[in-house]
Amino acid sequence: MSVDRGGDAHVRQLLGAYVLDALTADESVRVAGHLQRCEPCAAAYVEVADAVSLLALLRVDDLLE
């Protein structure tokens, strides 16, 4: 996964991978730093993290219905 290194680009497109710990170490550091400075991205992070947590509660049977 690549990140735009120019300026202080928003990181919303990386949040799913960030929540799932699927980014490189450098990308994770960049996203974490951005989330500390950007309220809109931090709010989007909470939404993505909540969605991932809810999906983890599903059972295979729930998906087959």
Order of alpha helices (4+ residues) and beta strands (2+ residues): alpha-alpha-alpha-alpha
